[in-house]
Structure formats: structure tokens, C-alpha cells
């Protein structure tokens, strides 16, 4: 099975049409155990990125400039949106 960035673009765009509603008013709180499991990952992400993925996008643009692989960039943008 050969998965290309073009196929990832298709996947994310198709998936975007079938997203489940998020109940933002849900008052669920993470348990202490759940927080402990994810905290290091979230802290690491926050050190170098923001919710729009600006640093990741900048690096992707550099990669595309070198490789001309526009599908990579588009797949990354769709991934961030998701």
C-alpha cells in the first residue's frame, strides 16, 4: 500500500466533511491520572508551537521550496486544521 501526501490531503478533506460535533459546554474535567499522562506532551508542544502551527508551517514551506512537494504542505495544513 503506497500512501502519498496527496492521499493524506484527500483523507483530511473527506474527514472534515464528517466531523462530530464537539460539546464545548461539556463540564468534564480530566482526572489526575489523565493529566499526568498528557502533561509532558502538551508542555513540549507549547514550547515550540501555537495552535495555528506557525513554526511547523514555516518549516513545511522551506521543505516545499527545496522539494517542490506541494502535497506535503497541503496535507500538513489539513492536518493542523483537524
N, C-alpha and C positions, 0 to 999 in steps of 0.2 A: 504494500500500500504506500503510495507516494503522496505525502501531504505537502502541498506547496503553500506559500503565503497567500497566493490567490484563493486557495480553498479556505484558508482561515478567514479571509475577508468575507467570503460568501457565508461561512458559518456564522460569524458575528452579526452580519446584516440580517440573516434569516432569524437568528436567535432574538435579535432586537424586536422583531415583529411579534414575538411570543413571550414577552416578559410578564412575569407575575406581578401583581400589584403589591407594593410594599406598604405595610400598615405603619406609617411613620408615627402615629399616635399610640402605638403599642407600648405599654409601660414595662415590658420585660427588661430585667437587669441581668447582666452577666453574673454568673456565680463566681466566687473567689477562684475556684479551680479553672473555670473558663478564662478568666482574666489572666491567670498565671500562665496558661498555655499560649496565649496570643500576644502578651505584652512585649516581649523582646522583638518579635516580628514587626509589630506596629512602631515601636521606637526606632528600629533600624530604618524603616521606610520613611519615617518623619525626619530623620537626619538629612536625607538627601533628596527628598521629593515632596511634591504637593499634590493635591487632589487632581490637578489638571495634567500632571505628568510632564511639566515643562522641561526638566532636565533630561528625562527619557526621550522626549520628542526631539530635543536638540541633538542628542547623540544619534537618534534614528535618522535625522536629516543629514548628518555627516556621513553616516553609513550609506545612505541612498546616493549621496553625491559621489561617493567612491565606487559604488557597485551598480548604480542605475536600477536597483531593485525596488521600484516604486510600490510593488505589492507588499513588501516588508513594512514600509511606512504606513500604508493604508490599513494593514492588519493590526499594527500597533495602535493606531488611532481608534479603531473599532474596539480593541481590547480595553483601552483606557475608558472609553465611553461606557462599556459594560460594567 
